[in-house]
Amino acid sequence: MAENEINAEQMETDIYNALVEAAEFRPDKYFEDGEKNTLTVQIPRRGKIVFTFEVQAITEDQLAKCRRQNLKNRGKRTEELDEGRFASQIIFEATIDKKIWQDKRAWKKFNVASGADLIKEILSPAERNKIVEEIFKLAGYDDDLEGLIKK
């Protein structure tokens, strides 16, 4: 085998390995140390933590689904996003164990028909916004991308 062929083969292997590593350790999936990229959310009421749940980064597909499901007058000129329910839907999609939001007794008590609607009833707008902000951070939306583009 010629030296050029060996170098080309090694270069292809190096490229492949670099691509695999980049995909496996995307900032929206893993922290820098390789730990799974999740976050525990604690909900305090009256000076004590009443419940906790874990969230993970949201994918582009999940985000698009949330946006679609929360459009008012979809496809019309007056189309607008229901911001409060959109945030609740993001939290629902990012929640690892969704059972917490699927308690039928709680749905009945608060007269809701979905986990996202329950979230909107249980969490304040400020809490929902902070949790969504943290979910987006998990997905890498706040990463300093300086140096990403070389000029």
C-alpha positions as CSV (number, residue, x, y, z in Angstrom):
1,M,0.0,0.0,0.0
2,A,1.4,3.4,-0.9
3,E,2.1,6.0,1.7
4,N,-0.5,8.4,0.2
5,E,-3.2,5.7,0.6
6,I,-2.3,5.1,4.2
7,N,-2.3,8.8,4.9
8,A,-5.7,9.2,3.2
9,E,-7.1,6.2,5.1
10,Q,-5.8,7.6,8.4
11,M,-7.3,11.0,7.6
12,E,-10.7,9.5,6.8
13,T,-10.5,7.6,10.2
14,D,-9.6,10.8,12.0
15,I,-12.5,12.6,10.4
16,Y,-14.9,9.8,11.3
17,N,-13.7,9.7,14.9
18,A,-14.0,13.5,15.2
19,L,-17.6,13.5,13.8
20,V,-18.6,10.7,16.2
21,E,-17.1,12.5,19.2
22,A,-18.8,15.8,18.2
23,A,-22.2,14.0,18.0
24,E,-21.8,12.0,21.1
25,F,-20.9,14.9,23.3
26,R,-23.1,17.6,21.9
27,P,-23.7,20.3,24.6
28,D,-27.4,19.7,24.5
29,K,-26.9,16.0,25.6
30,Y,-23.9,15.9,27.9
31,F,-21.9,18.2,30.2
32,E,-18.2,18.7,29.5
33,D,-17.3,15.9,32.0
34,G,-19.5,13.4,30.0
35,E,-22.3,13.3,32.6
36,K,-25.9,13.2,31.2
37,N,-27.2,16.8,30.8
38,T,-30.2,16.9,33.2
39,L,-31.3,19.3,35.8
40,T,-33.4,18.8,39.0
41,V,-36.1,21.4,39.5
42,Q,-37.3,22.0,43.0
43,I,-40.7,23.7,43.6
44,P,-40.8,25.6,46.9
45,R,-44.0,26.6,48.6
46,R,-44.3,28.2,52.1
47,G,-40.7,27.7,52.8
48,K,-40.4,24.0,51.9
49,I,-39.8,22.0,48.7
50,V,-43.1,20.4,47.9
51,F,-41.9,18.4,44.9
52,T,-39.0,17.9,42.5
53,F,-38.7,16.7,38.9
54,E,-35.9,16.3,36.4
55,V,-35.7,17.9,33.0
56,Q,-33.4,17.4,30.1
57,A,-32.5,19.4,27.0
58,I,-35.3,19.8,24.5
59,T,-34.6,18.8,20.9
60,E,-35.4,21.0,17.8
61,D,-38.2,18.6,16.9
62,Q,-39.8,18.8,20.4
63,L,-39.5,22.6,20.3
64,A,-41.2,22.7,16.8
65,K,-44.0,20.4,18.1
66,C,-44.5,22.7,21.2
67,R,-44.7,25.7,18.9
68,R,-47.2,24.0,16.5
69,Q,-49.4,22.8,19.4
70,N,-49.7,26.2,20.9
71,L,-50.5,28.4,18.0
72,K,-53.8,30.2,18.0
73,N,-55.5,30.7,14.6
74,R,-52.9,28.4,13.1
75,G,-52.3,29.2,9.4
76,K,-54.3,32.4,9.5
77,R,-53.1,36.0,9.3
78,T,-54.0,36.4,13.0
79,E,-51.8,33.4,14.1
80,E,-50.2,33.9,17.5
81,L,-48.4,31.8,20.0
82,D,-50.0,31.2,23.4
83,E,-46.8,32.0,25.3
84,G,-47.9,30.6,28.7
85,R,-49.0,27.3,27.4
86,F,-46.0,27.1,25.1
87,A,-43.7,27.4,28.1
88,S,-45.7,24.7,29.9
89,Q,-45.5,22.4,26.9
90,I,-41.7,22.9,26.8
91,I,-41.5,21.9,30.4
92,F,-43.7,18.9,29.8
93,E,-41.6,17.7,26.8
94,A,-38.4,18.2,28.7
95,T,-39.6,16.4,31.9
96,I,-37.9,13.0,32.1
97,D,-40.6,11.3,34.2
98,K,-43.8,12.7,32.7
99,K,-46.0,10.7,35.2
100,I,-45.8,13.7,37.6
101,W,-47.8,15.7,35.1
102,Q,-50.2,12.9,34.2
103,D,-52.0,12.4,37.5
104,K,-55.7,12.1,36.5
105,R,-56.9,13.2,40.0
106,A,-54.9,16.5,39.6
107,W,-56.3,16.9,36.1
108,K,-59.8,16.6,37.5
109,K,-59.2,18.9,40.5
110,F,-57.8,21.7,38.2
111,N,-60.2,20.9,35.3
112,V,-57.4,20.3,32.8
113,A,-57.0,17.8,30.0
114,S,-53.2,17.5,29.6
115,G,-49.9,17.6,31.4
116,A,-49.0,21.0,29.9
117,D,-52.3,22.4,31.1
118,L,-51.6,21.1,34.6
119,I,-48.1,22.7,34.6
120,K,-49.8,26.0,33.7
121,E,-52.0,25.7,36.7
122,I,-49.3,24.5,39.2
123,L,-46.4,26.7,38.3
124,S,-46.3,30.5,38.2
125,P,-45.4,32.4,35.0
126,A,-42.1,33.3,36.6
127,E,-41.3,29.7,37.6
128,R,-42.2,28.5,34.1
129,N,-40.0,31.1,32.4
130,K,-37.1,30.3,34.7
131,I,-37.4,26.5,34.1
132,V,-37.7,27.1,30.3
133,E,-34.6,29.3,30.4
134,E,-32.7,26.5,32.2
135,I,-34.0,23.9,29.7
136,F,-32.7,26.0,26.9
137,K,-29.3,26.3,28.7
138,L,-29.2,22.5,28.8
139,A,-29.7,22.5,25.0
140,G,-26.7,24.9,24.6
141,Y,-28.7,28.0,23.7
142,D,-26.7,30.1,26.1
143,D,-23.3,28.7,25.2
144,D,-20.6,31.2,24.3
145,L,-20.0,30.3,20.7
146,E,-17.1,32.7,20.3
147,G,-14.6,31.0,18.1
148,L,-17.2,28.8,16.4
149,I,-16.6,30.7,13.1
150,K,-13.0,31.3,12.0
151,K,-12.6,34.4,9.9
